[in-house]
Amino acid sequence: MIVIVGHARIKPEAREAAIAAATEMQRLSSAEDGCQEYGFWFAVDDPDAMLLFERWDDLAALERHRLEPHFAEFGSRIGEFVAGPVEMLRYSAEPGEF
């Protein structure tokens, strides 16, 4: 399984636009083959801190996702609502008991 974790600061004046774009990205990405989970969250103590969490069956599914038109569109619009760099981390994970 491949896990993606992303973090960004959202411009306060663009929060509603960010939520709308994230909602559409989540809807479309969640429907893709190989997507186990795809979501955006805001921190309870900081309404401008947004987290992205994705789980994919494998690297091939993630690579197909990156070729989707909605991926390109979201990427071209992200500058409208983020303040600063977007941090993205990719992990390989195994399900298990903790």
RAHU-V14062 format. One line per field, one symbol per residue. phi: phi as a letter, one per 20 degrees, with the letter a starting at -180 (. if undefined). psi: psi as a letter, one per 40 degrees, with the letter a starting at -180 (. if undefined). burial: + if it has 9 or more other C-alpha atoms within 8 Angstrom, else -. Layout:
phi = ???
psi = ???
burial = ???
//
This chain:
phi = .dddcccbeefgfdgfffffffffffffffeffneeabbccdffebfdedddccccgaffffffgfefgfffffffegffcedofdeccdcecdfaec
psi = ihhhhihihhhdeeddddddddddddddddeihehdihiiiiidegeehhhhhihididddddddeeiddddddddedddeigaihhhihihihiii.
burial = +++++++++++--++--+--+++-++-+++---+++++-+-++----++++++++++++-++--+-----++-+---+--+++--+------------
//
